Amino acid sequence: MIGTDYTLELSGVFYSGQVEPGSCLQRVVGNIKTGIILKDVSLTVHSGEVLAVLGSKGSGKKALLDVISRRVQGPIRGQILLNGQPMSVCLFQQRCGYVTHKCDLIEGLTVEQTLYYTPTRLTGYLKKSKVKQVMADLALSQVSNRCVENLTKSEYRRLMIGIQLIKDPIILLLDEPTWDLDPLNTYLVVSILSNAAKKYGAAVILTMEKPRSDVFPFLDRVLYLCLGDTVYAGGTRQMLEYFDAIEFPCPQLENPLMYYLCLSTVDRRSRERFLESNHQIAELVEKFKIEGNMYRKGAMSPVHPPEYKVPLLLGKIGSCSVAWTIYMRLVAATFAFKKNGVKQLSLRLLLLPLYFFILWVFYNQMGLFQQTFISRSGLVLNCLAGVYFLGIVNTVLLFPIFRTRYFQESQEGLYGGTIFLLTYNILSIPFSFISCMAAGAIIFPLVGSMDEPLEYLFFSLVLWACYMFAEQQTMATLMIVKNNLLAAIFNIYIVCICLALSSGILRSIKGLQEWLFTVTFATQTRYAAAFLNRQVFLHGDLSRPLPFDDKHNCTSMNLIETSTANGFTNPYCRYASGQSFLSERYARDPGDNIFNGILDSDLNIGITFAFTLGMIVFNMFLYLIPLPSFVKAKFRE
């Protein structure tokens, strides 16, 4: 409960911005059409009041909320004052709230968990009490244990409002809170907002496109906009007096809110109607400029400023407290043993082992023959492709909802990209480690022996490093690409190129042109594949000469067995051992000592992890870079 009276005043606000959608290239180069969106808008709203901003589509309602919240990029003229102090981004983020038209909440969390895991200054018992109070005020107590994905539209909308009320805002902005709701729920939402405004001492500003007559008693003030111009701004009950005075009375039995909204809307059904309505609206705008000043202040007496200056800025919430709240929210969403929680746990823990089990089914019959060298090489390729591809798939399925929520909450100044990525990585990395260790345990007995635990550990760690790299690379892409499918296709395409170019499996390293060979140094697949190939083909059983198959035996003295049937030569025993196979794939010159160079185990495992750690650090910096407004907007909407 806020005991101090607050007043928000807008005086002569002009705003110019984008008036037509443009392509991505146009937005990057700045070649988009702009115009004046708000023209000389002035209004006053006090704590405990509800102000409805009414107008047709394109009238500037949403732009007005964005101007008040300081989320617009274009030039703003005029004054926006909160208790006489200029409204800044920091002031709005700390003391105000903004419920956007569309807001993505994290699936798997219940209503109570969603409210409780919202970063606020409250902790412990005080926070639990506040959550229960807000749920009761918003008629959500009976669905407190229901997951957010199972809520009705009205319940979901009220939960979005509750997320802001939990932070005790003194100004609450709402963009179309009753959009697509039936009349009963529209009445319920507006009445709840009116009660909350009076109970919490907040000034509520909401936009509506089609106001119903039954919400009229709950609206203390109203602002009519038409193409950015003010047709009327003032008390709702004084509105009738004003339009009577300028000879535009509302007919009996008509909804005054809707009647004057139609009066403030350009009629585009014909050229004559367009000109007539445009001329009429221009007259209304001019009349209000001349005669409307007394109505703009409303019926309430102006709030006298206190003798002392009210400290509006409270300081930011501690980073450790915010990080802990975000982490616990991720944990709660992951371990929610319902549909979404089971999905997350299955994808994080079971998908990779299941894929490796399928590989085991296909490859478990490999014998100790030279003909299996290609199969073993294919197994290495499938292991690498699997961890990369499944890392990408898991990320595009699990990360976007957390990413979108981060973008929305970062607009409120709750936390930055570093805290978000740190908490997400702390959650996801242990899961990926367990999953890769289990996958390694399934497939490693086919290429090595579990009696050598260090070899198994290194094998699994390389797979883990590749999996994490794919996760981080996809997370970097999803920062600027909203479409999950496009992000997945882009990253899979990159992985395919790297596997084909650098792995030495699909194409031998020694056959690459010099410039392509140099490019391979910049890919993780070069080092991961080299490590795995060495571990597989220099295993004890493959270090000695092996028969080609059970019918063709090879010895160290006769490494080529041929038959000349029908004039064709059929080579067998091409590779004396696994070392010979690796030399053919990797040695660019006859004198190359590849086992102390390109196949050096310590170097390869070290650089493989260096790529992964580098990608994690790169993401930390990437999420700190201010994004263009059009990129951030697509995650807000």
C-alpha positions as CSV (number, residue, x, y, z in Angstrom):
1,M,0.0,0.0,0.0
2,I,1.4,3.3,-1.0
3,G,0.6,6.2,1.3
4,T,1.9,9.0,-0.9
5,D,-0.1,10.7,-3.7
6,Y,1.6,10.6,-7.0
7,T,0.8,12.5,-10.2
8,L,1.8,11.8,-13.7
9,E,1.7,14.8,-16.1
10,L,2.3,14.9,-19.8
11,S,2.5,18.4,-21.3
12,G,2.8,19.1,-25.0
13,V,4.2,15.7,-26.0
14,F,5.2,15.2,-29.6
15,Y,6.7,12.0,-30.9
16,S,8.0,11.1,-34.3
17,G,8.7,7.5,-35.3
18,Q,8.2,4.8,-37.8
19,V,4.8,4.8,-39.5
20,E,5.2,1.9,-42.0
21,P,6.8,-1.5,-41.5
22,G,10.1,-1.9,-43.3
23,S,12.4,-4.7,-44.3
24,C,15.3,-5.8,-42.1
25,L,17.7,-4.1,-44.5
26,Q,15.8,-0.9,-44.4
27,R,15.8,-0.8,-40.7
28,V,19.5,-1.5,-40.5
29,V,20.4,1.3,-42.9
30,G,17.7,3.6,-41.5
31,N,15.8,3.9,-44.7
32,I,12.3,3.7,-43.3
33,K,9.3,6.1,-43.5
34,T,8.8,8.1,-40.4
35,G,6.2,10.7,-39.3
36,I,4.6,12.5,-36.4
37,I,2.8,9.9,-34.3
38,L,1.8,12.0,-31.2
39,K,0.9,15.6,-31.6
40,D,0.7,17.9,-28.6
41,V,-0.6,15.3,-26.1
42,S,-1.3,16.5,-22.6
43,L,-2.9,14.7,-19.7
44,T,-2.9,14.3,-15.9
45,V,-3.5,11.2,-13.9
46,H,-3.3,10.8,-10.1
47,S,-2.7,7.7,-7.9
48,G,-5.8,5.6,-7.4
49,E,-7.2,6.6,-10.8
50,V,-7.8,4.6,-14.0
51,L,-7.2,6.4,-17.3
52,A,-8.5,4.8,-20.5
53,V,-6.7,5.7,-23.8
54,L,-9.3,5.2,-26.5
55,G,-8.8,5.4,-30.3
56,S,-9.0,3.3,-33.4
57,K,-6.1,1.3,-34.8
58,G,-3.2,3.6,-35.7
59,S,-4.4,6.4,-33.4
60,G,-1.2,6.3,-31.3
61,K,-2.4,4.5,-28.2
62,K,0.5,2.0,-28.0
63,A,3.0,4.8,-29.0
64,L,1.8,6.8,-26.0
65,L,2.5,4.0,-23.6
66,D,5.9,3.5,-25.1
67,V,6.7,7.2,-24.8
68,I,5.7,7.2,-21.1
69,S,7.8,4.1,-20.5
70,R,10.7,5.5,-22.5
71,R,10.9,2.5,-24.8
72,V,10.9,4.5,-28.0
73,Q,13.9,5.5,-30.0
74,G,12.7,8.5,-31.9
75,P,12.8,12.1,-30.8
76,I,10.4,13.2,-28.0
77,R,9.4,16.8,-27.3
78,G,7.4,17.9,-24.3
79,Q,7.5,17.1,-20.6
80,I,6.7,13.8,-18.9
81,L,6.8,14.4,-15.1
82,L,6.2,12.1,-12.2
83,N,5.6,14.2,-9.1
84,G,7.4,17.0,-10.8
85,Q,10.4,14.9,-11.7
86,P,11.3,14.1,-15.3
87,M,10.4,10.5,-16.2
88,S,13.6,8.7,-17.1
89,V,14.3,5.1,-18.1
90,C,15.7,4.3,-14.7
91,L,12.8,5.9,-12.9
92,F,10.2,4.0,-14.9
93,Q,11.9,0.7,-14.5
94,Q,12.2,1.0,-10.7
95,R,8.8,2.5,-9.9
96,C,6.4,1.7,-12.7
97,G,5.1,-1.4,-14.6
98,Y,4.1,-2.1,-18.1
99,V,1.9,-5.0,-19.2
100,T,2.3,-5.5,-22.9
101,H,-0.3,-6.8,-25.3
102,K,1.5,-10.2,-25.6
103,C,3.7,-11.6,-22.9
104,D,5.3,-15.1,-22.9
105,L,5.4,-16.7,-19.5
106,I,7.5,-19.8,-18.7
107,E,5.5,-23.0,-19.2
108,G,5.6,-25.6,-16.5
109,L,5.4,-23.0,-13.7
110,T,2.2,-22.7,-11.7
111,V,0.5,-19.3,-11.1
112,E,1.9,-19.1,-7.6
113,Q,5.5,-20.0,-8.8
114,T,5.3,-17.5,-11.6
115,L,4.5,-14.7,-9.2
116,Y,6.9,-15.9,-6.5
117,Y,9.9,-16.2,-8.9
118,T,9.5,-12.6,-10.2
119,P,12.5,-10.6,-9.0
120,T,11.4,-8.0,-6.4
121,R,12.8,-6.4,-3.3
122,L,10.7,-8.7,-1.0
123,T,12.0,-12.0,0.3
124,G,10.9,-14.9,2.4
125,Y,7.7,-14.6,4.3
126,L,6.9,-11.0,3.1
127,K,7.1,-12.2,-0.5
128,K,4.9,-15.2,0.1
129,S,2.3,-13.0,1.8
130,K,2.5,-10.5,-1.1
131,V,2.0,-13.3,-3.6
132,K,-1.1,-14.6,-1.8
133,Q,-2.5,-11.1,-1.5
134,V,-2.1,-10.3,-5.2
135,M,-3.6,-13.7,-6.2
136,A,-6.6,-12.9,-4.0
137,D,-7.0,-9.4,-5.5
138,L,-6.9,-10.8,-9.0
139,A,-9.2,-13.7,-8.4
140,L,-6.4,-16.3,-9.0
141,S,-6.3,-18.1,-5.7
142,Q,-8.4,-21.0,-6.9
143,V,-6.0,-21.6,-9.8
144,S,-2.8,-21.0,-7.9
145,N,-1.5,-24.5,-8.6
146,R,-2.5,-24.6,-12.2
147,C,0.3,-24.4,-14.8
148,V,0.3,-21.2,-16.9
149,E,-0.2,-23.1,-20.2
150,N,-3.5,-24.4,-18.8
151,L,-5.0,-21.0,-17.9
152,T,-7.9,-19.3,-19.7
153,K,-7.2,-16.1,-21.6
154,S,-8.7,-14.1,-18.8
155,E,-6.7,-15.9,-16.1
156,Y,-3.5,-15.5,-18.2
157,R,-4.1,-11.8,-18.6
158,R,-4.7,-11.3,-14.9
159,L,-1.5,-13.2,-14.1
160,M,0.4,-10.8,-16.4
161,I,-1.1,-8.0,-14.4
162,G,-0.1,-9.7,-11.1
163,I,3.5,-10.0,-12.2
164,Q,3.6,-6.2,-12.3
165,L,1.5,-5.6,-9.1
166,I,3.9,-7.8,-7.1
167,K,6.5,-5.1,-7.6
168,D,4.2,-2.3,-6.2
169,P,4.3,0.1,-9.2
170,I,3.1,3.6,-8.7
171,I,2.2,3.8,-12.4
172,L,0.9,0.8,-14.3
173,L,0.6,0.8,-18.0
174,L,-1.5,-1.8,-19.8
175,D,-1.7,-2.3,-23.6
176,E,-5.1,-3.8,-24.5
177,P,-5.7,-5.8,-21.3
178,T,-9.2,-6.8,-22.5
179,W,-8.3,-7.8,-26.0
180,D,-10.1,-10.9,-27.2
181,L,-11.9,-11.3,-23.9
182,D,-15.7,-11.9,-23.7
183,P,-17.9,-9.2,-22.1
184,L,-18.0,-10.9,-18.7
185,N,-14.2,-11.2,-18.4
186,T,-13.7,-7.7,-19.8
187,Y,-15.8,-6.4,-17.0
188,L,-13.9,-8.6,-14.5
189,V,-10.5,-7.4,-15.6
190,V,-11.4,-3.7,-15.7
191,S,-13.1,-3.9,-12.3
192,I,-10.1,-5.6,-10.8
193,L,-7.8,-2.9,-12.2
194,S,-10.0,-0.2,-10.7
195,N,-10.0,-1.9,-7.3
196,A,-6.2,-2.5,-7.5
197,A,-5.6,1.1,-8.4
198,K,-7.4,2.3,-5.3
199,K,-6.0,-0.4,-3.0
200,Y,-2.4,-0.1,-4.0
201,G,-2.5,3.6,-4.7
202,A,-1.3,3.2,-8.3
203,A,-2.3,5.2,-11.4
204,V,-3.5,2.8,-14.1
205,I,-3.3,3.8,-17.7
206,L,-4.8,1.2,-20.1
207,T,-5.6,1.2,-23.8
208,M,-8.9,-0.1,-25.3
209,E,-10.2,-0.3,-28.8
210,K,-13.8,-1.2,-28.2
211,P,-14.9,0.0,-24.7
212,R,-18.2,-1.4,-23.4
213,S,-20.7,0.7,-21.5
214,D,-20.5,-1.5,-18.3
215,V,-16.9,-0.5,-17.7
216,F,-17.8,3.2,-17.7
217,P,-18.1,3.4,-13.9
218,F,-14.6,2.1,-13.4
219,L,-12.9,4.7,-15.6
220,D,-11.9,7.9,-13.8
221,R,-10.4,9.5,-16.8
222,V,-10.4,9.1,-20.6
223,L,-8.2,10.2,-23.4
224,Y,-9.4,10.1,-27.0
225,L,-6.8,10.0,-29.7
226,C,-7.1,10.2,-33.5
227,L,-4.0,10.0,-35.6
228,G,-2.0,11.3,-32.7
229,D,-4.2,14.3,-32.0
230,T,-6.1,14.7,-28.7
231,V,-9.9,14.9,-29.2
232,Y,-10.6,14.9,-25.4
233,A,-8.6,14.3,-22.2
234,G,-10.1,14.6,-18.8
235,G,-12.6,13.1,-16.3
236,T,-15.0,10.5,-17.6
237,R,-18.1,12.2,-16.1
238,Q,-16.9,15.7,-17.2
239,M,-16.7,14.2,-20.8
240,L,-20.4,14.3,-21.2
241,E,-20.6,17.9,-20.0
242,Y,-17.8,18.9,-22.4
243,F,-19.3,17.4,-25.5
244,D,-22.8,18.8,-24.5
245,A,-21.1,22.2,-24.3
246,I,-19.6,22.0,-27.8
247,E,-23.0,20.7,-29.2
248,F,-22.1,17.0,-29.6
249,P,-24.4,15.4,-27.0
250,C,-24.5,11.7,-26.7
251,P,-27.9,10.2,-27.7
252,Q,-29.9,8.5,-25.0
253,L,-29.4,4.7,-24.6
254,E,-26.0,5.0,-26.4
255,N,-22.7,3.9,-24.9
256,P,-21.0,7.2,-24.5
257,L,-17.5,5.7,-24.6
258,M,-18.2,4.0,-27.9
259,Y,-20.2,6.9,-29.3
260,Y,-17.4,9.4,-28.8
261,L,-14.8,6.9,-30.0
262,C,-16.7,6.6,-33.3
263,L,-16.9,10.4,-33.4
264,S,-13.1,10.4,-33.0
265,T,-12.5,7.9,-35.8
266,V,-11.9,8.7,-39.5
267,D,-14.6,7.1,-41.7
268,R,-12.9,5.5,-44.7
269,R,-15.9,3.9,-46.3
270,S,-16.0,6.5,-49.0
271,R,-14.1,9.6,-50.1
272,E,-17.0,11.9,-49.0
273,R,-17.2,10.3,-45.6
274,F,-13.5,10.5,-45.2
275,L,-13.4,14.2,-46.0
276,E,-16.4,14.9,-43.8
277,S,-15.1,13.0,-40.8
278,N,-11.6,14.3,-41.2
279,H,-12.9,17.9,-41.1
280,Q,-15.1,17.1,-38.1
281,I,-12.2,15.6,-36.1
282,A,-10.0,18.6,-37.0
283,E,-12.7,20.9,-35.5
284,L,-12.9,18.7,-32.4
285,V,-9.2,18.8,-31.9
286,E,-9.1,22.6,-32.2
287,K,-12.0,23.1,-29.9
288,F,-10.4,21.0,-27.2
289,K,-7.2,23.0,-27.5
290,I,-9.2,26.2,-26.8
291,E,-11.8,25.0,-24.3
292,G,-10.5,21.7,-22.9
293,N,-7.8,22.9,-20.5
294,M,-10.2,23.0,-17.5
295,Y,-11.5,19.5,-18.3
296,R,-7.9,18.0,-18.6
297,K,-7.3,18.5,-14.9
298,G,-10.5,16.5,-14.1
299,A,-12.8,16.6,-11.1
300,M,-10.2,15.8,-8.5
301,S,-8.5,18.7,-6.9
302,P,-4.9,18.9,-7.8
303,V,-2.5,17.1,-5.5
304,H,-0.3,19.5,-3.6
305,P,3.4,18.5,-3.6
306,P,4.7,17.5,-0.2
307,E,6.9,19.8,1.8
308,Y,9.8,17.4,1.2
309,K,10.9,15.8,-2.1
310,V,9.6,12.2,-2.3
311,P,12.5,9.9,-3.1
312,L,11.3,8.1,-6.2
313,L,14.5,6.1,-7.1
314,L,15.0,3.1,-4.8
315,G,18.1,1.6,-6.4
316,K,18.4,-1.6,-8.2
317,I,17.7,-5.0,-6.7
318,G,20.9,-6.9,-5.8
319,S,22.4,-8.9,-8.6
320,C,22.9,-12.0,-6.4
321,S,19.3,-11.9,-5.3
322,V,18.0,-11.6,-8.9
323,A,20.4,-14.4,-10.1
324,W,19.2,-16.7,-7.4
325,T,15.5,-16.0,-8.2
326,I,16.0,-16.6,-11.9
327,Y,17.9,-19.8,-11.2
328,M,15.3,-21.1,-8.9
329,R,12.6,-20.3,-11.5
330,L,14.6,-22.3,-14.1
331,V,14.9,-25.2,-11.7
332,A,11.2,-25.1,-10.8
333,A,10.2,-25.1,-14.6
334,T,12.6,-28.0,-15.3
335,F,11.6,-30.2,-12.3
336,A,7.9,-29.6,-12.7
337,F,6.7,-33.2,-12.9
338,K,4.0,-32.4,-15.3
339,K,3.8,-32.3,-19.1
340,N,6.3,-29.5,-19.7
341,G,8.7,-30.6,-16.9
342,V,8.8,-34.2,-18.2
343,K,9.5,-32.9,-21.7
344,Q,12.4,-30.8,-20.5
345,L,13.9,-33.6,-18.4
346,S,13.5,-36.1,-21.2
347,L,15.2,-33.8,-23.8
348,R,18.0,-32.9,-21.4
349,L,18.8,-36.4,-20.1
350,L,17.4,-39.1,-22.4
351,L,17.5,-37.8,-26.0
352,L,21.3,-38.1,-26.4
353,P,21.6,-41.6,-24.7
354,L,18.7,-42.8,-26.8
355,Y,20.4,-41.7,-30.0
356,F,23.7,-43.4,-29.0
357,F,21.7,-46.6,-28.1
358,I,20.4,-46.6,-31.7
359,L,24.0,-46.3,-32.9
360,W,25.0,-49.2,-30.7
361,V,22.3,-51.3,-32.3
362,F,23.7,-50.7,-35.7
363,Y,27.4,-50.9,-34.9
364,N,27.7,-53.5,-32.1
365,Q,28.5,-56.4,-34.6
366,M,31.8,-54.8,-35.7
367,G,34.6,-57.3,-35.6
368,L,38.4,-56.8,-35.5
369,F,38.7,-56.7,-39.2
370,Q,40.2,-54.1,-41.6
371,Q,36.9,-53.9,-43.4
372,T,35.4,-52.3,-40.3
373,F,37.8,-49.3,-40.4
374,I,35.3,-47.4,-42.6
375,S,32.5,-48.4,-40.2
376,R,34.5,-47.2,-37.2
377,S,35.2,-43.9,-39.0
378,G,31.5,-43.6,-39.7
379,L,30.8,-44.3,-36.1
380,V,33.0,-41.4,-35.1
381,L,31.2,-39.2,-37.6
382,N,27.8,-40.2,-36.3
383,C,28.9,-39.6,-32.7
384,L,30.1,-36.1,-33.6
385,A,27.1,-35.3,-35.8
386,G,24.8,-36.6,-33.1
387,V,26.1,-34.4,-30.3
388,Y,26.1,-31.3,-32.5
389,F,22.7,-31.8,-34.0
390,L,21.0,-32.9,-30.8
391,G,22.7,-30.0,-29.0
392,I,21.1,-27.7,-31.6
393,V,17.7,-29.4,-31.4
394,N,17.6,-29.3,-27.6
395,T,18.4,-25.6,-27.6
396,V,15.8,-24.6,-30.1
397,L,13.2,-26.6,-28.2
398,L,14.1,-25.5,-24.7
399,F,15.9,-22.1,-24.8
400,P,13.5,-19.8,-26.7
401,I,10.8,-19.4,-24.0
402,F,13.5,-18.4,-21.5
403,R,15.2,-16.1,-24.1
404,T,11.9,-14.3,-24.8
405,R,11.1,-13.9,-21.1
406,Y,14.6,-12.5,-20.7
407,F,14.1,-9.9,-23.4
408,Q,10.8,-8.8,-21.9
409,E,12.2,-8.6,-18.3
410,S,15.4,-6.8,-19.4
411,Q,13.1,-4.1,-20.8
412,E,12.0,-3.6,-17.2
413,G,15.6,-3.3,-16.0
414,L,15.3,-6.4,-13.8
415,Y,18.6,-8.0,-15.0
416,G,21.0,-8.2,-17.9
417,G,22.2,-10.8,-20.3
418,T,25.1,-11.9,-18.2
419,I,22.9,-12.9,-15.2
420,F,20.5,-14.6,-17.6
421,L,23.2,-16.7,-19.4
422,L,25.0,-17.5,-16.2
423,T,21.9,-18.9,-14.5
424,Y,20.8,-20.8,-17.7
425,N,24.3,-22.3,-18.1
426,I,24.5,-23.3,-14.4
427,L,21.2,-25.2,-15.0
428,S,21.9,-26.8,-18.4
429,I,25.6,-27.7,-18.1
430,P,25.2,-30.4,-15.4
431,F,22.4,-32.0,-17.5
432,S,24.5,-32.0,-20.6
433,F,27.4,-33.6,-18.7
434,I,25.3,-36.4,-17.3
435,S,23.7,-37.0,-20.7
436,C,27.1,-37.1,-22.5
437,M,28.6,-39.4,-19.9
438,A,25.7,-41.8,-20.3
439,A,25.9,-41.7,-24.1
440,G,29.6,-42.3,-23.9
441,A,29.1,-45.3,-21.6
442,I,26.8,-46.8,-24.3
443,I,29.0,-46.4,-27.3
444,F,32.6,-46.5,-25.9
445,P,32.7,-50.3,-25.4
446,L,32.5,-50.7,-29.2
447,V,35.7,-48.7,-29.7
448,G,37.6,-49.2,-26.5
449,S,37.5,-51.0,-23.1
450,M,35.7,-49.9,-20.0
451,D,38.7,-51.3,-18.1
452,E,40.4,-48.0,-19.1
453,P,38.3,-45.4,-17.3
454,L,40.5,-42.5,-18.3
455,E,40.0,-43.3,-22.0
456,Y,36.2,-43.5,-21.5
457,L,36.3,-40.2,-19.6
458,F,38.2,-38.4,-22.3
459,F,36.0,-39.8,-25.0
460,S,32.9,-38.6,-23.2
461,L,34.4,-35.2,-22.4
462,V,35.1,-34.5,-26.0
463,L,31.5,-35.3,-26.9
464,W,30.4,-33.0,-24.0
465,A,32.5,-30.1,-25.3
466,C,31.0,-30.5,-28.8
467,Y,27.5,-30.7,-27.3
468,M,28.0,-27.5,-25.3
469,F,29.5,-25.7,-28.2
470,A,26.4,-26.5,-30.3
471,E,24.2,-25.2,-27.5
472,Q,26.1,-22.0,-27.1
473,Q,26.3,-21.4,-30.9
474,T,22.5,-21.8,-31.2
475,M,21.9,-19.5,-28.2
476,A,24.0,-16.9,-29.9
477,T,21.9,-17.3,-33.1
478,L,18.6,-17.2,-31.1
479,M,19.6,-13.8,-29.7
480,I,18.7,-12.1,-33.0
481,V,16.6,-14.8,-34.8
482,K,13.2,-15.4,-33.3
483,N,12.1,-18.2,-35.6
484,N,13.3,-21.4,-34.0
485,L,13.2,-23.4,-37.3
486,L,15.4,-20.8,-39.1
487,A,17.9,-20.8,-36.2
488,A,18.1,-24.6,-36.3
489,I,18.6,-24.8,-40.0
490,F,21.3,-22.1,-40.0
491,N,23.3,-23.9,-37.2
492,I,22.9,-27.4,-38.7
493,Y,24.1,-26.0,-42.0
494,I,27.2,-24.6,-40.3
495,V,27.9,-27.9,-38.6
496,C,27.5,-29.9,-41.8
497,I,30.1,-27.7,-43.5
498,C,32.5,-28.1,-40.6
499,L,32.1,-31.8,-40.5
500,A,32.6,-32.2,-44.2
501,L,35.6,-29.8,-44.3
502,S,37.5,-30.5,-41.0
503,S,36.7,-33.9,-39.6
504,G,39.0,-35.9,-41.9
505,I,36.2,-38.4,-42.2
506,L,34.1,-37.4,-45.2
507,R,37.1,-35.9,-46.9
508,S,40.7,-36.6,-45.9
509,I,42.7,-33.8,-44.5
510,K,45.7,-34.5,-46.8
511,G,43.5,-34.0,-49.9
512,L,42.5,-30.4,-48.9
513,Q,43.8,-27.4,-50.8
514,E,46.1,-25.3,-48.7
515,W,43.6,-22.5,-48.1
516,L,41.0,-25.0,-47.0
517,F,43.5,-26.7,-44.8
518,T,44.2,-23.4,-43.1
519,V,40.4,-22.7,-42.6
520,T,40.1,-26.0,-40.7
521,F,42.2,-24.5,-37.9
522,A,39.2,-22.2,-37.0
523,T,36.7,-25.1,-36.5
524,Q,36.2,-27.2,-33.4
525,T,35.3,-30.3,-35.5
526,R,39.0,-30.6,-36.7
527,Y,40.3,-31.1,-33.1
528,A,37.4,-33.1,-31.8
529,A,37.4,-35.5,-34.8
530,A,41.2,-35.8,-34.6
531,F,41.1,-36.8,-30.9
532,L,38.3,-39.3,-31.4
533,N,39.9,-40.8,-34.5
534,R,43.2,-41.3,-32.7
535,Q,41.5,-42.8,-29.7
536,V,39.5,-45.2,-31.9
537,F,42.2,-46.3,-34.4
538,L,45.2,-46.5,-32.0
539,H,43.4,-48.7,-29.6
540,G,45.4,-51.8,-28.6
541,D,43.5,-54.3,-30.8
542,L,43.9,-52.1,-33.9
543,S,47.6,-51.4,-33.5
544,R,48.6,-54.8,-35.0
545,P,47.9,-56.1,-38.5
546,L,44.4,-57.4,-38.9
547,P,42.7,-59.7,-41.5
548,F,40.5,-57.9,-44.0
549,D,37.6,-60.3,-43.0
550,D,37.2,-63.9,-42.0
551,K,38.2,-65.1,-45.5
552,H,41.2,-62.8,-46.3
553,N,44.1,-63.0,-43.9
554,C,46.8,-60.3,-43.9
555,T,50.3,-60.6,-42.5
556,S,53.0,-58.0,-42.0
557,M,55.0,-59.6,-44.9
558,N,52.2,-59.7,-47.5
559,L,50.0,-56.6,-47.1
560,I,48.4,-56.7,-50.5
561,E,46.5,-59.8,-51.7
562,T,45.2,-59.6,-55.3
563,S,43.3,-61.7,-57.7
564,T,43.2,-61.1,-61.4
565,A,39.9,-62.6,-62.3
566,N,38.4,-61.0,-65.4
567,G,41.4,-58.7,-65.6
568,F,40.5,-56.6,-62.5
569,T,42.7,-56.1,-59.5
570,N,40.9,-56.5,-56.1
571,P,43.0,-55.0,-53.3
572,Y,42.8,-56.3,-49.8
573,C,44.7,-55.5,-46.7
574,R,45.0,-51.8,-47.7
575,Y,45.7,-50.8,-44.1
576,A,48.3,-52.6,-42.1
577,S,46.8,-51.2,-38.9
578,G,44.8,-48.3,-37.5
579,Q,47.9,-46.2,-37.7
580,S,48.1,-46.8,-41.5
581,F,44.4,-45.7,-41.8
582,L,45.1,-42.5,-39.9
583,S,48.2,-41.7,-41.9
584,E,46.2,-42.0,-45.2
585,R,43.5,-39.6,-43.8
586,Y,45.7,-37.0,-42.1
587,A,49.4,-37.1,-43.5
588,R,49.8,-34.3,-46.1
589,D,53.5,-35.1,-46.7
590,P,55.2,-38.6,-46.4
591,G,57.5,-37.3,-43.7
592,D,54.7,-35.8,-41.5
593,N,54.7,-37.0,-37.9
594,I,51.0,-36.7,-37.5
595,F,50.9,-38.3,-34.1
596,N,52.9,-35.4,-32.6
597,G,51.1,-32.8,-34.7
598,I,47.6,-32.9,-36.0
599,L,46.7,-36.0,-34.0
600,D,48.3,-34.9,-30.7
601,S,45.8,-35.9,-28.0
602,D,46.6,-33.2,-25.4
603,L,46.5,-30.4,-28.0
604,N,43.3,-31.6,-29.5
605,I,41.3,-32.1,-26.3
606,G,42.6,-28.7,-25.0
607,I,41.6,-26.8,-28.1
608,T,38.3,-28.6,-28.2
609,F,37.4,-27.2,-24.8
610,A,38.9,-23.9,-25.6
611,F,36.4,-23.5,-28.4
612,T,33.6,-24.3,-26.0
613,L,34.8,-21.9,-23.3
614,G,35.4,-19.2,-25.9
615,M,31.8,-19.6,-27.1
616,I,30.4,-19.2,-23.6
617,V,32.5,-16.1,-23.0
618,F,31.5,-14.7,-26.4
619,N,27.8,-15.2,-25.6
620,M,28.3,-13.3,-22.3
621,F,29.6,-10.3,-24.2
622,L,27.1,-10.8,-27.0
623,Y,24.2,-10.5,-24.6
624,L,25.6,-7.3,-23.2
625,I,25.7,-5.5,-26.6
626,P,22.7,-3.2,-27.0
627,L,20.5,-4.5,-29.8
628,P,18.8,-2.4,-32.4
629,S,15.2,-1.5,-31.3
630,F,13.6,-3.5,-34.1
631,V,15.4,-6.7,-33.0
632,K,14.2,-6.2,-29.4
633,A,10.7,-5.3,-30.4
634,K,10.1,-8.7,-32.1
635,F,10.7,-10.4,-28.8
636,R,8.4,-8.0,-26.9
637,E,5.5,-8.4,-29.2
